[in-house]
Amino acid sequence: MQLKDKVVFLTGGSTGIGLCCARAYAKEGARVIIFAPESDQVQDAVKQLGAGHLGIVGNVAVSASVQAAISEAVAMYGKIDVIHNNAGIASPSKPLHLTSEEEFDTLINVNVKGIFHTTRHGIAALIKTAGTIINTSSLVGEIGQELHAVYTATKGAVNALTKSMALDYAPHRIRVNAVAPAGVWTPMLKKWCKEQPHPETMEKYLNDIHVLGYCPEGDVIADACVFLASARAAFITGCIFPVTGGAELGYRRSSGETLLG
């Protein structure tokens, strides 16, 4: 029960990594507010968590929507201890010159401006609890990725924001960290696979890039987020926390063969 009696405001918590995090937070004793755009998914996710949790339908890209959700959460629970900015989109998979202005703006508004909105409207609550902010980033924000220019740019921005926010809010004892996966099997990743030039090769590719030999499910990310939200991470801030299975390390045989006898 690492998060007993904590209140977690989780954006994008109805599917994928977010839903795995919601389950993990609840299991560790937290009250979870899932904030996501699809009503059916939000209702289903909250039903999975059981009594004591809250689902709010809204859009992180819209300031008034976020403000209303945070106000509702505080009114119900009296506080917020953790804001986890998990909401994100990955499409389209294109180089920059083929990306439309609408696609560019949508990626920025969800992946980056959403963090602006939750921070702007939630910081007062976090100051009262000396709370924690977790941002879901990606390894590609550090190393880049072909045919995915704007998405990688948004995750680079998330990393920079995380570090600057950690400095700005440290006087209030608010910790700010990001979790950075490589590949994780989610509906978003499966959609990304279908957008690639050779979709049939993507499962093997995703297994091979992780030196541990497989592309994981979202539970491994959720475990890291529980740690970052807990008192066990009390002296960790401004960290881009890799949960990558070693995907960023050196050279590797794509066959997965071992050099050991």
Secondary structure, 3 states (H helix, E strand, C coil): CCCCCCEEEEECCCCHHHHHHHHHHHHCCCEEEEEECCHHHHHHHHHHHCCCCEEEECCCCCHHHHHHHHHHHHHHHCCCCEEEECCCCCCCCCCHHHCCHHHHHHHHHHHCHHHHHHHHHHHHHHHHHCCEEEEECCCHHHHCCCCCHHHHHHHHHHHHHHHHHHHHHHHHCCEEEEEEECCCCCHHHHHHHHCCCCHHHHHHHHHHHCCCCCCCCCHHHHHHHHHHHCHHHCCCCCCEEEECCCCCCCCCCCCCCCCCC
